[in-house]
């Protein structure tokens, strides 16, 4: 997509439906009104309509006290897992917990999901890494999404564990993620009932998207077999502020755009405590895949989710342009103007969330080589 500075900045104008919901939440109203255009300034708070009340009820999250970072991380872990983890089984999906050995001998788990009705050993394979700033989250966070892909695309979908900061600082997350992918590729048929040669995608949400980008590069460089067929980068941080290539600095706007810095979900307070806990080397390609030392030529086709009201918005806009324009990598993107970081997880009833559900399934099908068809 062509770069236009004003058009990119305008992507942060909050979505009208999100503004409607914000009327019931003073903190949201403050955050969303920081840099609205004159056409999108939220009106005074008034009684919200029934749909807005339903959206608000579905989006409730606990308030976090960030004054003690360790307590905040513990509270965030508990809150995210309680909010995102599925609480019921799905009769159409078989879910199992398996274990793999990391390079240091530690046993880590992965959650595997496959169609319950028919045991067929030829299904494509999706590997998803959860988000959470590399400090919170667990593979069970991805169960609902894995189940959707299983039912809509007829795949096996696996979510591996990786160890979290501050207990396990950078680059432990990348090491665990790669160890998981190697194990999955080697044991796809025997342990998972999958055939990656029919389609093999790695993906992730937020910090999990960065991890997916890292392991995709490693898979190319180390000649993982079977080879990956696609990469899904969903609201991923892919660039380091300290080492933005000179030619892209004028396009790296969200990190200083006030509306994005104060947006819901990934705000300044959360970013600060996760950055301090992770202790990442920002000069390392494991922290900033845009600067991968062997470049990006030869990566598989890549699909991006990009949120307009998001501090990592321009990471994806820049990385997509680099892949497409400089490396001849096939790309597709879904852009969600006015929506905050991973909005679909925390605002499940918004209209743009419904659009995200449809487009993400189609995008995953494209990565698997299914075209735009929903089932195999």
C-alpha positions in Angstrom: 0.0 0.0 0.0 1.4 3.4 -1.0 2.7 5.6 1.9 0.9 8.9 2.6 1.9 10.5 5.9 -1.5 12.2 6.5 -3.5 9.1 5.6 -1.4 6.9 8.0 -1.8 9.4 10.9 -5.5 9.5 10.3 -5.7 5.7 10.8 -5.5 6.5 14.5 -8.9 8.4 14.5 -11.0 6.2 16.8 -13.7 4.0 15.3 -17.1 5.5 15.8 -18.5 2.3 17.4 -15.6 2.2 19.8 -16.3 5.8 20.7 -19.9 5.0 21.4 -18.7 2.3 23.9 -16.2 4.7 25.4 -19.0 7.0 26.7 -19.6 4.5 29.5 -15.9 4.3 30.5 -14.2 7.6 31.5 -10.7 6.2 31.1 -11.5 5.1 27.5 -13.1 8.5 26.7 -9.9 10.3 27.8 -7.6 8.0 25.8 -9.7 8.1 22.7 -10.2 11.9 22.6 -6.6 12.9 22.8 -6.0 13.3 19.0 -9.4 12.8 17.3 -10.2 14.8 14.2 -13.0 17.3 14.6 -15.4 14.8 13.0 -14.7 12.1 15.5 -14.5 13.9 18.8 -16.6 11.8 21.2 -19.8 13.6 22.3 -20.6 14.1 26.0 -21.4 11.0 27.9 -25.0 9.9 27.7 -26.9 6.8 28.2 -25.6 4.3 25.6 -27.8 2.2 23.4 -28.4 -1.5 24.1 -25.7 -2.7 21.7 -23.1 -0.4 23.3 -24.0 -1.8 26.7 -23.6 -5.3 25.4 -20.2 -4.5 23.9 -19.1 -2.9 27.1 -20.2 -5.9 29.2 -18.3 -8.3 26.9 -15.2 -6.1 27.1 -14.7 -5.7 30.9 -11.1 -6.0 32.1 -9.7 -5.5 35.6 -8.0 -2.2 36.4 -4.3 -2.7 36.9 -2.1 -0.9 39.5 1.2 -0.4 37.7 3.0 1.1 40.7 4.5 -2.3 41.5 5.6 -3.9 38.2 5.9 -7.4 39.6 2.4 -7.3 41.1 1.1 -5.7 38.0 2.5 -8.6 35.8 1.0 -11.2 38.2 -2.4 -9.4 38.0 -2.2 -9.1 34.2 -1.3 -12.8 33.9 -4.3 -13.9 36.0 -6.6 -11.5 34.2 -5.6 -12.3 30.7 -5.8 -16.1 31.3 -9.2 -15.8 32.9 -10.5 -13.6 30.2 -9.1 -15.4 27.1 -8.9 -19.1 28.0 -11.9 -21.2 26.9 -13.9 -22.5 29.8 -15.9 -25.2 27.9 -15.0 -28.0 25.5 -16.1 -28.0 21.8 -17.5 -31.3 20.6 -16.3 -30.6 17.1 -12.6 -30.2 18.2 -10.3 -32.7 19.9 -7.9 -30.9 22.2 -4.9 -32.5 23.8 -1.9 -31.3 25.8 1.5 -32.6 24.7 5.1 -31.9 25.8 8.4 -31.1 24.1 11.9 -30.7 25.4 13.6 -27.3 25.1 17.3 -27.1 24.4 18.1 -26.8 28.1 16.2 -30.0 28.8 13.1 -28.3 30.2 9.7 -29.9 29.5 7.3 -27.4 27.9 3.8 -28.0 26.8 1.8 -27.4 23.7 -1.9 -27.4 23.1 -3.0 -29.3 20.0 -6.4 -29.1 18.4 -7.8 -31.2 15.5 -11.2 -32.1 14.0 -12.9 -34.6 16.3 -15.1 -36.3 13.7 -12.5 -37.9 11.5 -8.9 -39.0 12.2 -7.1 -38.2 8.9 -3.4 -38.0 8.8 -3.1 -35.5 6.0 -4.3 -32.2 7.5 -2.4 -28.9 7.1 -0.7 -27.6 10.2 -0.9 -24.2 11.9 1.4 -23.2 14.8 0.3 -20.1 16.8 2.2 -18.2 19.5 0.2 -16.3 22.1 0.7 -12.6 22.8 1.3 -10.7 26.1 4.5 -8.7 25.7 6.5 -11.8 26.4 5.6 -11.4 30.1 2.0 -12.7 30.3 -0.1 -15.3 28.5 -0.1 -19.0 27.9 -0.9 -21.4 25.0 -4.4 -21.9 26.3 -5.1 -18.2 25.3 -5.1 -19.4 21.7 -7.7 -22.2 22.1 -10.7 -20.2 20.8 -8.8 -19.1 17.7 -7.3 -22.5 17.1 -10.8 -24.1 17.3 -12.1 -21.6 14.7 -9.3 -22.5 12.3 -9.9 -26.3 12.9 -13.6 -26.0 12.2 -13.4 -23.6 9.3 -10.2 -24.9 7.6 -10.0 -28.5 8.6 -6.5 -28.2 10.0 -4.5 -29.2 13.0 -3.7 -26.1 15.1 -1.0 -26.1 17.8 -0.1 -23.5 20.4 3.2 -24.0 22.1 4.4 -22.7 25.4 7.3 -20.3 25.7 8.8 -19.1 28.9 8.1 -15.6 30.1 10.0 -12.6 31.5 11.0 -11.4 34.0 11.7 -15.0 35.2 13.1 -15.8 31.8 14.4 -12.7 30.1 15.2 -12.2 26.4 16.0 -14.2 24.2 14.5 -17.2 26.0 11.1 -16.7 24.2 12.7 -17.1 20.7 14.7 -20.1 21.8 11.7 -21.9 23.2 9.6 -21.0 20.1 12.2 -22.4 17.7 12.6 -25.6 19.8 8.9 -26.0 19.7 8.7 -25.6 15.9 11.5 -28.1 15.3 9.7 -30.6 17.5 6.4 -30.0 15.8 7.9 -30.4 12.3 9.6 -33.6 13.3 6.6 -35.1 15.0 3.7 -33.7 13.0 2.5 -37.0 11.6 3.0 -39.3 14.6 2.1 -36.9 17.5 -0.3 -34.5 15.8 -1.9 -36.3 12.9 -0.8 -33.5 10.5 1.0 -33.4 7.2 2.8 -30.0 7.0 3.6 -30.7 3.3 -0.1 -30.0 2.7 0.3 -26.5 4.3 2.5 -25.3 7.2 1.9 -21.9 8.7 3.4 -20.1 11.7 1.7 -17.1 13.2 1.1 -15.2 16.3 -0.6 -12.3 18.0 1.2 -9.2 19.3 4.5 -10.4 20.9 3.6 -13.8 19.4 3.6 -12.3 16.0 7.2 -11.1 16.5 8.1 -14.6 17.6 6.5 -16.0 14.5 8.5 -13.6 12.3 11.7 -14.7 14.1 11.1 -18.4 13.7 10.0 -17.9 10.0 13.5 -16.4 9.4 15.1 -19.3 11.3 13.1 -21.8 9.4 14.4 -20.4 6.1 18.0 -20.1 7.2 18.1 -23.5 8.8 16.1 -25.2 6.0 13.3 -26.5 8.2 11.6 -29.5 6.5 8.8 -29.5 5.5 9.2 -25.8 4.6 6.8 -23.2 5.8 4.1 -22.1 3.4 3.0 -19.0 5.2 3.4 -16.6 8.0 0.6 -14.7 9.9 1.8 -11.5 11.7 -1.1 -10.1 13.7 -0.5 -6.7 15.3 3.2 -7.7 15.7 6.1 -5.5 16.8 8.8 -6.0 14.2 11.0 -2.9 14.5 13.2 -1.5 17.2 13.0 2.2 17.8 16.8 2.4 18.3 17.6 0.8 14.9 15.0 2.0 12.5 16.7 2.0 9.0 17.2 5.5 7.9 15.0 5.1 4.8 12.0 4.2 6.9 12.3 6.7 9.8 9.9 9.2 8.2 7.3 6.4 8.1 7.7 5.3 11.7 5.0 7.5 13.2 2.9 5.6 15.7 5.6 5.4 18.4 5.3 9.2 18.8 1.7 9.6 17.9 -0.1 10.6 21.0 -3.3 8.9 20.2 -1.5 5.6 19.7 0.6 6.0 22.9 -2.6 6.5 25.0 -4.8 3.9 23.2 -6.6 1.1 25.0 -4.9 -2.3 25.5 -1.3 -1.5 24.6 -0.8 1.7 26.5 2.4 3.4 27.8 2.2 1.8 31.3 1.9 -1.8 29.9 4.6 -1.2 27.4 6.9 0.2 30.1 6.7 -2.7 32.5 6.9 -5.4 29.8 10.0 -3.7 28.2 11.7 -3.5 31.6 10.9 -7.1 32.4 12.0 -8.5 29.1 15.4 -6.7 29.0 15.6 -7.3 25.2 18.7 -6.3 23.2 17.0 -3.9 20.7 20.0 -4.3 18.4 19.3 -8.0 18.1 17.3 -9.3 15.1 15.5 -11.6 17.6 14.0 -8.4 19.0 13.6 -6.6 15.6 13.1 -9.0 12.7 13.1 -6.1 10.2 16.9 -6.0 10.7 17.4 -9.7 10.1 21.1 -10.1 9.0 20.4 -12.4 6.1 17.5 -10.3 4.8 14.0 -11.5 3.9 14.2 -12.9 0.4 12.8 -16.4 0.3 10.3 -16.0 3.1 6.9 -17.6 2.5 3.8 -15.5 1.7 2.9 -13.4 4.7 -0.4 -12.0 5.9 -0.7 -9.0 8.2 -3.3 -7.7 10.6 -2.8 -4.0 11.2 -4.6 -1.9 13.8 -4.8 1.8 13.1 -4.9 3.0 16.7 -1.9 1.0 17.7 1.7 1.9 18.7 3.0 -1.0 16.6 0.9 -0.1 13.5 3.8 1.2 11.4 6.0 -1.9 12.2 3.6 -3.9 10.0 3.1 -1.2 7.4 6.9 -0.9 6.9 7.7 -4.6 7.1 4.9 -5.4 4.6 6.3 -2.8 2.1 9.9 -4.2 2.6 8.7 -7.8 1.9 6.6 -6.9 -1.1 8.7 -4.2 -2.8 12.2 -5.2 -2.0 12.1 -9.0 -1.5 9.4 -10.3 -3.9 7.5 -11.9 -1.0 3.8 -12.3 -1.6 1.8 -10.3 1.0 -1.8 -9.6 2.0 -3.0 -7.2 4.7 -6.1 -6.4 6.6 -6.2 -2.9 7.9 -8.5 -1.9 10.8 -8.7 2.0 11.0 -9.4 3.5 14.4 -9.0 0.2 16.3 -6.6 -0.5 19.1 -4.1 -3.2 19.5 -5.6 -6.8 19.2 -9.1 -5.2 19.6 -10.8 -8.4 18.6 -9.8 -10.1 21.9 -11.2 -7.4 24.1 -14.1 -6.0 22.1 -15.6 -9.1 20.6 -18.9 -7.6 19.7 -17.7 -4.7 17.6 -18.5 -4.7 13.9 -14.8 -4.6 13.0 -14.2 -7.7 15.1 -16.8 -9.6 13.1 -14.9 -8.4 9.9 -11.6 -9.5 11.5 -13.0 -13.0 12.1 -14.0 -13.5 8.5 -10.8 -11.9 6.9 -8.4 -13.8 9.2 -9.9 -17.1 8.3 -9.7 -16.3 4.6 -6.1 -15.0 5.1 -5.1 -18.2 6.9 -6.6 -20.2 4.0 -4.5 -18.2 1.6 -1.4 -18.9 3.6 -2.2 -22.6 3.4 -2.7 -22.5 -0.3 -6.5 -22.9 -0.2 -7.3 -19.7 -2.0 -10.3 -18.1 -0.4 -12.2 -21.3 0.3 -13.3 -22.0 3.9 -12.9 -25.7 4.0 -10.8 -28.5 2.6 
